[in-house]
Amino acid sequence: MHNRCPPQRQVDGLNRHHWWRDAVIYQVYVRSFLDSTGDGIGDLAGVRAGLPYLKKLGVDGIWLSPFYPSPQHDHGYDVADYCGVDPLFGDLDEFDQLVGAARRLGIKVLLDIVPNHCSSEHPWFREALAAAPGSPARARFHFADGRGPDGAEPPNNWHAMFGGPAWSRVTEADGRPGQWYLHMFTPEQPDWNWREPEVAAEFDRVLRFWLDRGVDGFRIDVAAGLYKHPELPDSDDPEADARTRDSVNPLAWNQPEVHDVWRRWRSICEDYTERDGSERLLVGEVSVPTAREHAQYVRSDELHQAFFFDLLSASWDADAFRKVISEAMQDIAGTGSTVTWVLNNHDQVRTVTRYGEPATDGSGLGAARARAAALLLLALPGAAYIYQGEELGLPEVVDLPDDVLTDPIFRRTGSRARIRDGCRVPLPWSGQASPFGFTPGVESAKPWLPQPEYFAEYATDRALADTRSFWHLYRDGLQLRGTLPQLGEGTLRWLDASPGVLAFERGDLVCAVNFGTAPTPAPVPGTPLLASGPCPPGVLSGSTAAWWIRS
């Protein structure tokens, strides 16, 4: 097979390739990627050291989790300074070195930006606490008087997504109980009031600060948030966000004014694109009820892309996958954008565990399904995001002791049901015992979350040496994706297939996934070009995906 360059697309009178439309981006959870100092916490120097590994894997870019100065109540999603680097992770000089190294390798760099809320230690919030009710400093946030004769009840009945009331009461300068402030996640994460123009102007400054340092774009946290209903009324279902751990409260999320923010940010990115012809990307964490509402965020003058989470949440079933893929292709791709597919991230149970079944624990069924899902992901038209460790087939660490858990969901609720620490355990790189090369040269280092002994089986050095590993499946899929211009762009056509089999073609490529456990006839004859498991000619094995090229 000969390499073929992707076709150039005509845009705004320029012959420019939209790199982001079919990019494969690797999510780096910085704390858990690679530790350069031996303190047990991953850092920016560690990310820089790991770039050759990511280049070999074949990804187009990286998305860095927050590394800004922060008290780390929610591991960096409580930002105290949007234009700095927390000493835990390095400094601005190290960040600049990372961007330079990535650029030399042809790897794009996206930053995680958090515009819905900040840290309670942010200077502006400290100023608001010291200021009087009704002051300009408090107008940057959602401060309100309480209900009841003495204001002892919260201003409304909303609950925070991470558990408990969405309001906390402050003590005023004279020592008396005072107003309440809104926090849709934790009390340490007060929500910004985007109806205050000063907030929008500050984030304009933040974007330009990082764009001037050479970043290629931003992943936007809680992109359907920012604006709240102006009257802050009671909700008919105040605990919906906490119950679903999702942006469900229609009074707090997906307000129409938020689209004006994305038009403003898109304009800023276009300013930089016009300077040098290199497009800067905005990709949003958009959690809304339908694909049609999702599509409103990726119109031509708003976000370039937004994560489509329906594939991640779909049950392991051919009909369920076909439904969400069809809806995305119809509603999102219909805007002129491409779908941004994800199977996992730092907030979700890892795919190997999520696709497993308790009754077959130990059978390898979860791993087989996760491998099949990876090939499906890479065959779909659009962009794909891979969470670190998925390329190693890491399972969720489900038995972390209570005393090491750091997720604020656990701290606020006491429940282990939906905690996120299990997918954030530091990566294993080499060796037979913790820290498994996570802290090179410091074998006595203690990772910030303990690694189980079985992580030795998933270490990167073993994965690279074993051609049957998850790593090689991802690498081979990424390499083939680069040689087939129809992957990433274009549409798909569904094919007739056996019950429980999902099959489609895209140009000369045919992709099929057997969601059942028994082998079925393949949709095309011959030996697959690539398969997630053993597939004899003309047969599609159970819990397996395969690619064929029509002759």
C-alpha positions as CSV (number, residue, x, y, z in Angstrom):
1,M,0.0,0.0,0.0
2,H,1.3,3.4,-0.9
3,N,1.0,6.5,1.3
4,R,-1.4,9.1,-0.1
5,C,-1.6,12.7,1.2
6,P,-5.0,13.9,2.4
7,P,-6.7,16.2,-0.1
8,Q,-6.5,19.9,0.5
9,R,-9.7,21.7,1.3
10,Q,-10.6,25.1,0.0
11,V,-11.3,27.5,2.9
12,D,-11.8,31.2,2.9
13,G,-10.1,31.5,-0.4
14,L,-7.0,29.7,0.9
15,N,-5.8,26.2,0.0
16,R,-5.5,25.1,3.6
17,H,-5.8,21.7,5.2
18,H,-8.0,21.8,8.3
19,W,-5.7,19.7,10.5
20,W,-8.2,19.5,13.3
21,R,-11.0,17.9,11.2
22,D,-9.5,14.4,11.2
23,A,-6.9,14.8,14.0
24,V,-6.2,12.1,16.6
25,I,-5.5,13.8,19.9
26,Y,-4.0,12.1,22.9
27,Q,-5.2,13.3,26.3
28,V,-2.3,13.8,28.7
29,Y,-3.4,13.8,32.4
30,V,-0.3,15.5,33.5
31,R,-0.3,14.3,37.1
32,S,-0.2,10.7,36.0
33,F,1.8,10.7,32.7
34,L,5.5,10.8,33.7
35,D,7.3,12.3,36.8
36,S,10.7,13.9,36.1
37,T,11.5,14.9,39.7
38,G,10.7,11.9,41.9
39,D,8.0,13.5,43.9
40,G,5.4,11.1,42.6
41,I,3.5,13.6,40.6
42,G,3.7,13.9,36.8
43,D,4.9,17.2,35.4
44,L,5.5,19.2,32.2
45,A,9.2,18.0,31.9
46,G,7.8,14.4,32.1
47,V,5.4,15.2,29.2
48,R,8.3,16.6,27.2
49,A,10.3,13.4,27.8
50,G,7.3,11.3,26.7
51,L,6.8,13.1,23.4
52,P,8.9,10.6,21.3
53,Y,6.7,7.8,22.6
54,L,3.6,9.7,21.4
55,K,5.3,10.5,18.1
56,K,6.0,6.8,17.7
57,L,2.3,6.0,18.5
58,G,1.3,8.3,15.7
59,V,-1.0,10.9,17.3
60,D,-1.4,14.4,15.8
61,G,-1.6,16.3,19.1
62,I,-1.9,16.3,22.8
63,W,-4.4,17.9,25.2
64,L,-2.9,18.8,28.5
65,S,-5.0,18.7,31.7
66,P,-4.8,21.8,33.8
67,F,-1.3,22.6,35.1
68,Y,-2.1,26.2,36.4
69,P,-1.4,27.4,39.9
70,S,-4.1,25.7,42.0
71,P,-4.8,24.5,45.5
72,Q,-5.7,21.2,43.8
73,H,-9.0,20.6,45.4
74,D,-10.2,19.2,42.0
75,H,-6.7,18.5,40.6
76,G,-6.3,21.8,38.8
77,Y,-9.9,22.4,37.7
78,D,-9.9,24.9,40.5
79,V,-7.7,27.5,38.9
80,A,-6.1,30.3,41.0
81,D,-4.0,31.8,38.2
82,Y,-4.9,31.2,34.5
83,C,-1.6,32.6,33.2
84,G,0.9,30.5,35.2
85,V,2.3,27.1,35.9
86,D,1.9,25.4,39.3
87,P,5.3,24.6,40.8
88,L,4.1,21.0,41.1
89,F,4.4,20.8,37.3
90,G,7.2,23.2,36.5
91,D,7.3,26.8,35.3
92,L,6.6,28.8,32.2
93,D,10.1,28.2,30.9
94,E,9.5,24.4,31.0
95,F,6.1,25.0,29.3
96,D,7.9,26.9,26.5
97,Q,10.4,24.0,26.1
98,L,7.5,21.5,25.9
99,V,5.8,23.5,23.2
100,G,9.0,23.9,21.2
101,A,9.8,20.2,21.5
102,A,6.3,19.3,20.4
103,R,6.5,21.6,17.4
104,R,9.7,20.0,16.2
105,L,8.0,16.6,16.3
106,G,4.9,17.9,14.5
107,I,2.7,17.4,17.5
108,K,0.0,20.0,18.2
109,V,-0.5,21.3,21.8
110,L,-4.0,22.0,23.3
111,L,-4.5,23.4,26.7
112,D,-7.4,22.7,29.0
113,I,-9.1,26.0,29.9
114,V,-11.7,26.3,32.7
115,P,-14.1,29.3,32.1
116,N,-17.1,28.2,34.2
117,H,-15.5,28.5,37.6
118,C,-12.2,29.3,39.3
119,S,-10.5,28.5,42.6
120,S,-11.7,30.1,45.8
121,E,-8.1,31.2,46.1
122,H,-8.3,33.2,42.9
123,P,-7.4,36.9,43.6
124,W,-10.7,38.1,42.3
125,F,-12.7,35.8,44.5
126,R,-10.6,36.8,47.6
127,E,-11.3,40.4,46.7
128,A,-15.0,39.5,46.4
129,L,-15.0,38.0,49.9
130,A,-13.5,41.1,51.3
131,A,-15.9,43.5,49.5
132,A,-19.4,44.5,50.4
133,P,-22.6,43.1,49.0
134,G,-23.5,44.7,45.7
135,S,-19.9,45.7,45.0
136,P,-18.2,45.3,41.5
137,A,-15.9,42.7,43.0
138,R,-18.9,40.5,43.9
139,A,-20.5,41.1,40.5
140,R,-17.9,38.9,38.9
141,F,-19.4,35.9,40.7
142,H,-22.9,34.8,41.7
143,F,-23.4,36.4,45.1
144,A,-27.0,36.6,46.4
145,D,-28.9,37.1,49.6
146,G,-30.3,34.1,51.3
147,R,-34.0,33.3,51.8
148,G,-35.9,33.4,55.0
149,P,-36.1,36.0,57.7
150,D,-32.4,36.0,58.5
151,G,-31.2,34.8,55.1
152,A,-30.2,31.4,56.5
153,E,-31.5,29.5,53.5
154,P,-29.7,29.3,50.1
155,P,-31.0,31.6,47.4
156,N,-32.4,28.6,45.4
157,N,-32.7,24.9,45.7
158,W,-29.9,23.9,43.2
159,H,-27.5,21.1,44.1
160,A,-23.9,20.8,43.0
161,M,-22.8,18.2,40.5
162,F,-20.3,16.8,43.0
163,G,-22.9,16.6,45.8
164,G,-24.5,18.9,48.4
165,P,-26.0,22.3,48.0
166,A,-24.7,24.6,45.1
167,W,-24.5,27.5,47.5
168,S,-22.2,28.4,50.4
169,R,-22.6,31.3,52.8
170,V,-19.9,33.7,53.6
171,T,-18.9,35.6,56.7
172,E,-18.9,39.3,56.1
173,A,-16.2,41.8,57.2
174,D,-18.2,42.6,60.4
175,G,-18.2,38.9,61.4
176,R,-21.9,38.3,60.7
177,P,-23.3,35.6,58.3
178,G,-23.8,37.2,55.0
179,Q,-24.5,36.5,51.3
180,W,-24.3,33.2,49.5
181,Y,-22.2,32.3,46.4
182,L,-22.9,29.8,43.7
183,H,-20.6,26.8,43.0
184,M,-22.0,24.1,40.6
185,F,-19.2,21.7,41.6
186,T,-17.5,22.3,45.0
187,P,-17.3,25.3,47.4
188,E,-13.7,25.7,46.4
189,Q,-14.8,26.3,42.8
190,P,-17.0,29.5,42.7
191,D,-18.8,30.0,39.3
192,W,-18.0,33.1,37.3
193,N,-20.8,35.5,36.4
194,W,-20.4,35.8,32.6
195,R,-23.1,38.5,32.6
196,E,-20.4,40.8,34.0
197,P,-18.3,42.2,31.0
198,E,-15.1,42.2,33.0
199,V,-15.1,38.4,33.1
200,A,-15.3,38.1,29.3
201,A,-12.5,40.6,28.9
202,E,-10.3,38.7,31.4
203,F,-10.7,35.5,29.5
204,D,-9.8,37.3,26.2
205,R,-6.5,38.2,27.9
206,V,-6.0,34.6,29.1
207,L,-6.5,33.2,25.6
208,R,-4.1,35.6,24.0
209,F,-1.5,35.0,26.7
210,W,-1.3,31.3,25.8
211,L,-1.8,31.8,22.0
212,D,1.2,34.1,22.1
213,R,3.2,31.3,23.7
214,G,2.5,29.1,20.7
215,V,-0.4,26.8,21.7
216,D,-2.5,25.3,19.0
217,G,-5.9,25.6,20.7
218,F,-8.0,24.9,23.8
219,R,-10.1,22.1,25.2
220,I,-12.9,24.0,27.0
221,D,-14.1,22.6,30.3
222,V,-17.9,22.7,30.9
223,A,-18.5,24.5,27.6
224,A,-22.3,24.4,28.0
225,G,-22.0,26.2,31.3
226,L,-20.9,29.8,32.0
227,Y,-24.3,31.5,31.9
228,K,-27.1,30.8,34.4
229,H,-30.7,31.8,34.2
230,P,-30.7,35.5,35.1
231,E,-33.3,35.1,37.9
232,L,-31.7,32.0,39.5
233,P,-35.1,30.4,40.1
234,D,-35.7,27.1,41.8
235,S,-35.3,23.9,39.8
236,D,-38.1,21.3,39.4
237,D,-35.4,18.6,39.9
238,P,-32.7,20.2,42.0
239,E,-30.7,17.0,42.5
240,A,-30.6,16.0,38.9
241,D,-26.9,17.1,38.3
242,A,-25.7,15.2,41.4
243,R,-27.8,12.2,40.6
244,T,-26.6,11.9,37.0
245,R,-23.2,13.7,37.5
246,D,-24.0,15.5,34.3
247,S,-25.1,19.0,33.2
248,V,-28.9,18.3,33.5
249,N,-30.3,21.4,35.3
250,P,-31.6,23.5,32.4
251,L,-31.4,26.7,34.5
252,A,-27.7,26.3,35.1
253,W,-26.5,25.0,31.7
254,N,-26.9,25.5,28.0
255,Q,-28.2,29.0,28.3
256,P,-28.5,30.7,24.9
257,E,-26.1,33.5,25.7
258,V,-23.2,31.1,25.9
259,H,-23.0,31.0,22.1
260,D,-21.9,34.6,22.1
261,V,-18.8,33.6,24.1
262,W,-17.8,31.0,21.5
263,R,-18.3,33.4,18.7
264,R,-16.0,35.8,20.5
265,W,-13.4,33.2,21.2
266,R,-13.6,31.9,17.6
267,S,-12.9,35.4,16.4
268,I,-9.8,35.6,18.6
269,C,-8.5,32.3,17.2
270,E,-9.1,33.5,13.7
271,D,-7.0,36.6,14.4
272,Y,-4.0,34.3,15.1
273,T,-4.8,32.0,12.2
274,E,-4.7,34.9,9.8
275,R,-1.3,35.9,11.0
276,D,0.5,32.7,10.0
277,G,-2.1,30.4,8.3
278,S,-2.0,27.8,11.2
279,E,-5.4,27.2,12.5
280,R,-6.1,27.4,16.3
281,L,-8.7,24.9,17.6
282,L,-11.5,25.3,20.0
283,V,-13.0,21.9,21.2
284,G,-15.7,22.0,23.8
285,E,-16.8,19.7,26.6
286,V,-20.4,20.0,25.6
287,S,-22.9,17.9,27.5
288,V,-26.4,18.5,26.2
289,P,-29.4,16.2,25.8
290,T,-29.5,15.7,22.0
291,A,-27.1,15.6,19.0
292,R,-29.2,18.4,17.5
293,E,-28.4,20.7,20.5
294,H,-24.8,19.6,20.3
295,A,-24.7,20.7,16.7
296,Q,-25.5,24.3,17.7
297,Y,-22.1,24.6,19.4
298,V,-20.1,23.7,16.2
299,R,-21.7,26.1,13.8
300,S,-19.2,27.8,11.5
301,D,-18.6,30.9,13.7
302,E,-18.5,29.0,17.0
303,L,-16.5,26.1,18.3
304,H,-14.6,24.1,15.7
305,Q,-15.6,20.9,17.5
306,A,-17.2,19.5,20.6
307,F,-16.8,16.1,22.2
308,F,-19.6,13.7,21.2
309,F,-20.1,11.7,24.4
310,D,-23.0,9.5,23.2
311,L,-20.6,6.9,21.8
312,L,-18.8,6.8,25.2
313,S,-22.1,6.2,27.0
314,A,-23.7,3.7,24.5
315,S,-24.2,0.2,25.7
316,W,-22.2,-2.6,24.0
317,D,-24.8,-3.2,21.4
318,A,-24.8,-2.9,17.6
319,D,-28.1,-1.1,17.4
320,A,-27.1,1.3,20.1
321,F,-23.9,2.2,18.4
322,R,-25.5,2.5,15.0
323,K,-28.1,4.9,16.4
324,V,-25.7,7.3,18.0
325,I,-23.3,7.3,15.1
326,S,-26.2,8.0,12.7
327,E,-27.5,10.9,14.8
328,A,-24.1,12.4,15.0
329,M,-23.5,12.1,11.3
330,Q,-26.8,13.7,10.5
331,D,-26.9,16.5,13.0
332,I,-23.3,17.4,13.8
333,A,-21.5,16.7,10.5
334,G,-24.5,18.5,8.8
335,T,-23.2,21.8,10.2
336,G,-20.0,21.5,8.2
337,S,-17.9,20.5,11.2
338,T,-16.7,16.9,11.8
339,V,-17.8,14.7,14.7
340,T,-15.3,14.5,17.6
341,W,-15.5,10.9,18.9
342,V,-14.4,9.8,22.3
343,L,-14.5,6.5,24.2
344,N,-12.9,7.6,27.4
345,N,-11.4,10.5,29.4
346,H,-10.2,11.4,32.9
347,D,-13.8,11.4,34.3
348,Q,-14.9,7.9,33.1
349,V,-14.3,4.3,33.9
350,R,-11.7,2.8,31.5
351,T,-13.1,1.0,28.5
352,V,-11.6,-2.4,29.4
353,T,-13.5,-2.4,32.6
354,R,-16.6,-0.6,31.3
355,Y,-17.1,-3.1,28.5
356,G,-16.5,-6.1,30.8
357,E,-19.3,-8.1,32.4
358,P,-19.1,-9.2,36.0
359,A,-20.3,-12.7,35.1
360,T,-17.4,-13.2,32.8
361,D,-14.8,-11.4,34.9
362,G,-11.3,-12.7,34.0
363,S,-12.4,-13.9,30.6
364,G,-10.8,-11.0,28.7
365,L,-14.2,-10.0,27.2
366,G,-13.8,-6.4,28.3
367,A,-10.3,-6.2,26.7
368,A,-11.6,-7.8,23.4
369,R,-14.5,-5.3,23.2
370,A,-12.2,-2.4,24.0
371,R,-9.9,-3.4,21.2
372,A,-12.8,-3.6,18.8
373,A,-14.1,-0.2,19.9
374,A,-10.7,1.3,19.3
375,L,-10.7,0.2,15.6
376,L,-14.3,1.4,15.2
377,L,-13.3,4.8,16.7
378,L,-10.4,5.2,14.3
379,A,-12.5,4.2,11.3
380,L,-15.2,6.8,11.9
381,P,-15.3,10.1,9.9
382,G,-14.1,13.0,12.1
383,A,-11.6,13.5,14.9
384,A,-10.8,11.1,17.7
385,Y,-9.5,11.7,21.2
386,I,-7.6,8.9,23.1
387,Y,-7.2,9.0,26.9
388,Q,-3.7,8.1,28.1
389,G,-3.4,4.5,29.0
390,E,-6.1,3.3,26.7
391,E,-3.4,2.4,24.2
392,L,-2.0,0.1,26.9
393,G,-5.3,-1.6,27.6
394,L,-5.2,-0.4,31.2
395,P,-8.2,-1.6,33.3
396,E,-9.8,0.6,35.9
397,V,-8.2,0.4,39.4
398,V,-11.3,-0.4,41.4
399,D,-9.9,-1.3,44.8
400,L,-8.0,1.9,45.8
401,P,-8.3,2.2,49.6
402,D,-10.5,5.0,51.0
403,D,-7.5,6.8,52.6
404,V,-5.8,7.4,49.2
405,L,-8.9,8.6,47.3
406,T,-8.6,12.3,46.3
407,D,-11.7,12.8,44.1
408,P,-13.9,15.6,45.6
409,I,-16.9,13.5,44.7
410,F,-15.8,11.0,47.3
411,R,-14.9,13.7,49.8
412,R,-18.3,15.4,49.5
413,T,-20.6,12.3,49.3
414,G,-18.6,9.5,50.9
415,S,-19.7,7.3,48.0
416,R,-17.3,5.3,45.8
417,A,-20.0,4.7,43.2
418,R,-18.8,7.4,40.7
419,I,-15.3,8.3,41.8
420,R,-12.7,9.1,39.1
421,D,-9.5,8.1,40.8
422,G,-9.4,4.6,39.3
423,C,-8.8,5.9,35.8
424,R,-6.1,8.4,37.0
425,V,-3.6,6.0,38.5
426,P,-0.1,6.9,37.1
427,L,1.0,5.1,34.0
428,P,3.3,2.1,34.1
429,W,6.3,2.5,31.8
430,S,8.7,-0.3,32.8
431,G,9.9,-2.8,35.4
432,Q,8.2,-5.3,37.7
433,A,7.2,-3.1,40.7
434,S,5.8,0.3,41.5
435,P,6.6,3.0,40.4
436,F,7.0,1.1,37.1
437,G,9.3,3.7,35.6
438,F,6.8,6.5,36.2
439,T,9.6,8.3,38.1
440,P,12.7,7.4,36.0
441,G,15.8,6.7,38.1
442,V,13.9,7.1,41.4
443,E,12.7,3.6,42.2
444,S,11.8,4.5,45.8
445,A,9.4,7.2,44.7
446,K,5.7,6.8,45.8
447,P,3.2,7.8,43.0
448,W,0.4,10.1,44.2
449,L,-2.0,7.2,43.7
450,P,-0.8,3.7,44.3
451,Q,-0.2,1.4,41.3
452,P,-1.4,-2.2,41.6
453,E,1.1,-5.0,41.1
454,Y,-0.6,-6.2,38.0
455,F,0.3,-2.9,36.2
456,A,3.6,-4.7,35.4
457,E,1.6,-6.6,32.7
458,Y,0.6,-3.4,31.0
459,A,3.9,-1.5,31.1
460,T,4.9,0.4,28.0
461,D,8.1,-1.5,27.4
462,R,6.2,-4.7,27.3
463,A,3.5,-3.3,25.1
464,L,6.1,-2.1,22.5
465,A,7.8,-5.4,22.5
466,D,4.6,-7.4,22.0
467,T,3.1,-7.0,18.5
468,R,-0.2,-8.4,19.7
469,S,-0.6,-5.6,22.3
470,F,-3.2,-2.8,22.5
471,W,-0.3,-0.4,21.7
472,H,0.4,-2.0,18.4
473,L,-3.3,-2.2,17.5
474,Y,-3.6,1.6,18.1
475,R,-0.3,2.3,16.3
476,D,-1.3,0.2,13.3
477,G,-4.7,1.8,13.1
478,L,-3.2,5.3,13.3
479,Q,-0.7,4.5,10.6
480,L,-3.4,3.1,8.3
481,R,-5.6,6.1,9.0
482,G,-2.8,8.3,7.8
483,T,-2.6,6.4,4.5
484,L,-6.3,6.4,3.7
485,P,-7.6,9.9,3.0
486,Q,-11.2,8.9,3.4
487,L,-10.6,8.2,7.1
488,G,-11.4,11.3,9.1
489,E,-13.2,13.2,6.3
490,G,-16.3,12.2,4.4
491,T,-19.4,10.1,5.3
492,L,-20.2,6.5,5.7
493,R,-22.7,4.0,4.2
494,W,-24.2,1.3,6.3
495,L,-24.0,-2.3,5.0
496,D,-26.2,-5.2,5.5
497,A,-24.7,-7.6,8.0
498,S,-25.5,-10.5,10.3
499,P,-27.5,-9.8,13.5
500,G,-25.3,-8.1,16.1
501,V,-22.8,-6.9,13.5
502,L,-22.2,-3.2,12.7
503,A,-20.7,-2.7,9.2
504,F,-20.1,0.3,7.0
505,E,-18.0,1.4,4.1
506,R,-16.1,4.6,3.4
507,G,-14.7,4.7,-0.1
508,D,-12.6,1.5,-0.5
509,L,-12.6,0.8,3.3
510,V,-15.0,-1.5,5.0
511,C,-15.2,-1.7,8.8
512,A,-17.2,-4.2,10.7
513,V,-17.7,-4.9,14.4
514,N,-19.1,-8.1,15.8
515,F,-20.8,-7.2,19.1
516,G,-21.7,-10.8,19.8
517,T,-19.4,-13.5,21.1
518,A,-19.9,-16.1,18.3
519,P,-18.2,-15.8,14.9
520,T,-20.3,-14.7,11.9
521,P,-19.7,-14.4,8.2
522,A,-17.6,-11.3,7.3
523,P,-19.3,-8.6,5.2
524,V,-16.6,-9.0,2.6
525,P,-14.4,-11.9,1.5
526,G,-10.7,-12.2,2.1
527,T,-8.3,-11.5,4.9
528,P,-8.7,-8.3,6.9
529,L,-6.2,-5.5,6.5
530,L,-6.3,-5.0,10.2
531,A,-8.3,-6.8,13.0
532,S,-8.6,-6.4,16.7
533,G,-8.5,-10.2,17.2
534,P,-7.9,-13.3,15.1
535,C,-10.1,-13.3,12.0
536,P,-9.8,-16.1,9.4
537,P,-10.6,-15.1,5.8
538,G,-14.4,-14.6,5.4
539,V,-15.1,-14.8,9.1
540,L,-15.6,-12.0,11.7
541,S,-14.8,-13.4,15.1
542,G,-16.8,-12.6,18.2
543,S,-16.1,-9.3,20.0
544,T,-13.9,-8.2,17.1
545,A,-13.6,-5.4,14.7
546,A,-11.8,-5.5,11.3
547,W,-11.0,-3.4,8.3
548,W,-10.9,-4.5,4.7
549,I,-10.0,-2.8,1.5
550,R,-12.2,-3.6,-1.4
551,S,-10.1,-4.8,-4.4
